[in-house]
């Protein structure tokens, strides 16, 4: 007889003027209680050692409530995908326009902004917007990868598009390149830099001087994109997020 999986532990705490849900994670290797704020979810995450009581975690939260409130204030406000909402697309504003009926999601450029028309029922709008953005991201990331692959003389085994919480891209030892779909929200030069960075790892897996010299060859203006990510990149994690 299969054992029932224990539901995830959660708790609520008063912080930043509201009651905020806190996700609890059990980690068998954890030796102490760890508190962090998940930038993608916009919520606190409490990591507990396997046998630590939830009450101990709650006390840890209370003891660190000022730190938590300061971190929550730094988060960008959530920006869910709803009718009439505006989000960045390739660095420019893009407005969502919902309409009833069947059809495909279409993107129209109007001067220095975009309009994304999304057909279907309202409850599926957010998913359809996300699906559209993932497709666009795959298309542009794949094209950029192909271009930089020729420059380095190495090919990736595969390209994965996901929504990682801690990094924009990665290159595995098996030559699998993984990118965040949220790069399609950033200006094109930022997306191109991330691709150049990860493709450079197909030749050099470390971040030593030879690696950065190769990145400079692939993208001589990469410092501009890196500065943009350091200052504005965090706000992209709030796009499509719901409280």
N, C-alpha and C positions, 0 to 999 in steps of 0.2 A: 504493500500500500504506500503510495507516494506521500511524503510529508508535506504539509502546507508551508509555503514560503511565508516567512514573517514579513508583514508589511513594513515599509520604510518608516523609521522613527522621525517624528517632527515635533517641534514645539513652537510656541509663540512667545515673543518678548516685546515689551513696549520700548521703542527706540525711535528717535527722529520724529517724535510727535505722532506716531501711529503704532499699531500692533503689527509686527513683522514676523512672518513664518521663517523658521530657521531649519534648514535641512541638516539631519544628523547622519554622518557616515561612520561606519565601523571599519577600522583598519587593523588587521592582525599584527602588523609590524609597528604600529604607533606606540610610542612610549609615554606620550603626554597628550593632553588636550590641546588641539590646534583650532584657532578661529581665523577664518578668512572670509572675504566677500567675493562671491562669484560675479565677475564683471558681466558675463553674458546673461545670467539670470537676474542680476541686480539684487541678490539676496545673500544673507550670511550662510556659511556652511561650517558646521562644527564637526570636527573629526575626533572621535573617541577611540581609545584603546578597546580591544575586544570586550573586556570585562568591566569597563568603567560604567558606573550608573549614570543614567540620564540626569539625575538630580545634581551630580557633580558637574556635568556640563552646563546645567542651568546656573549654578553658582559661578562658574567661570565666566559665563556671559554677563552676569550682573557685575562681576568684578571688573570687567573690561567694557562696560557699556559706553563710556565716554569715547574710547578708541573706536568702537563700532559706529557710533553716531557720526563721528568725524569722517570715517570711511564712506558711510552711506551718503553723506552730503556731497562727496566728490563724484558720485555716480551721475552719469547723464540720465535725464528723465526718460522713462520708457516711451517708445514711439511705436505703438502697435499699427499693423497694417489695417486701416479702416477706410471707408469711403471718405474722400476729401482730404486724407492725410497726405503730407508731403515728406518724402525721404530723399536722400542723395542717391543718384545713379550716375556713375562715371564722373563723380564730382560736381554734378549739376542737380538742381532741384527737380524732383519728379513727383507729380501729383497723381493720386489714385482716383480713377473715375469708375465707379461700379455701375453696371447696367444689368437688367434682368434678361433672361433668355440664354440660349445656347450660343456658342461661338468660341473663338480663341482669344487669348490675351494678346493685346497689340500695344506697341510702343510707338509714340509719335513725337518727333522733335519739333518744338516750337520756339525758335530763337535760342535763347540760352537756358531753356528748361525743357522738360519732357512731360508727357501725359501718358499714363498707363491705364488703358481701358480694360476692365476685368469683368467678363460676363459671368452669369451664374447666380446661385443663391448666396445671400449675405454670409451665411455661416461657413462657406467654403472660400471666402475672399482671401483671407490671410494665407491659407495654404496655397492658393493659386498664384498669389504674388510671390511667395517664397519659391515655388516651383519654377516660375518664370525667371527669377533672378539666378537660381542655380543653373538653369540652362544657359543663360547669357554668360555667366561666369565660366562655365566649362568651355564654351565656344572661344571666349577671348583668352582664357588661360592656356588652352590647347594651342592656339595660334602663336602665342608668345613663347611657349615652350619649344615648339618646332623651330622658331626663328633662332632662339639661343642655343638649341641643341646643335645646329649647324656650326655655330661659332666655336663651341667647345669640342666638337667632334665626338660627342657621346650622346647616347639616346637613353631616355627613361624607359623603364620596363612598363610602367603604368602611371596614369594620372588619376588621383582621387580628389573629389570635391566633397568637402564636409563642413562642419561648423565647430572647429576646435576652440576650446575656451582659452587656451594659454599661448597660442602662437598662430601666425598668419600662414605659415607654410613649413614644410619639412621635407627632407630627403632621407629615405631609409638606406640601410646598407645593401638592400636588394634593389636599389634604384627606383623605388616607388616614390613619386612626388605627390605630396598631399597639400592642398591649398584650401583656405577658407573661402566660401562663396561670397563672403562679405567684401572681398576685394573688388567686386564689381561696383560697390558703392563708392569706392575711392576714385580719385582722378586717375586716368589711364597710366600716367608715368609712375604712380605708386604700384599699380598692379604689375607693370613691366619690371620694376626694380625687384619685387618679391620673386618673380619668376627668374630673373637673372641670378639672384642670390641662390635659389635652390638648385637651378641648373648647374651653377658653378660647383656645387657639392658633388655633382656627378664625376668631377675630376679630382676635387680636393675636399675631403670630408671634414676637415677642421676649419677653424676660423683664424688661421695664422696669416702672416704677411702675404704669402703666395696666393692664398684664397682671396684676400681683399684686392690684390693687384688684378686678379682675374675678373672680379666683380667690376672694378674700375674700367677694364677693357670692354666688358659687356654693356655697362651703363655708366659712362663718365660723369653723369650728373646725379649719381645715386644719393649723394648727401641731402639733396632737396627732398627726395622721397622719404628718406629715413627721418628727417626732421618733421615732415608732415605726420608720419605715423606716431612719432613721439608726442606730438601736440594734439592731433585731432583723431588719431586712430581709435582711441578708447570710446569715442562717441558712437562708432559704428556698431559696437556691441549692443547698444540700446535699440537699434533699428529692428522693428518687428517684434520687440519684446513686449509682453503684456504683464501688468502687475498682478 
